[in-house]
């Protein structure tokens, strides 16, 4: 396992506007690259919405993402997709699945994925993960905290 890691943070709350957060890529030497990101749809970003399928933010917890994405044509992604595991993730009878990190295309917000907001930031994120993959690192730990 690599010393590289990702941390997604966002202040959840009631808002009809999209709430933005931060996806931090942390290098072994402590360098942090901070990307503007979000998870969930406007008016579906409250703490109680984490288990609202296709609407709420990704549930808090520990995950992993691959350093190499695959291409996904799905509306809202339409490009590279870093699939978050475990998949599915559950709590009791509540389940979320098919979550990933991607560029937030089309309508603002995501169906539970972590969406990077700025195109330049997204391109930089993909480039940095390619460089990390070239080091032989296949997976990065991802912590989601609110």
Order of alpha helices (4+ residues) and beta strands (2+ residues): beta-beta-beta-beta-beta-beta-beta-beta-beta-beta-alpha-beta
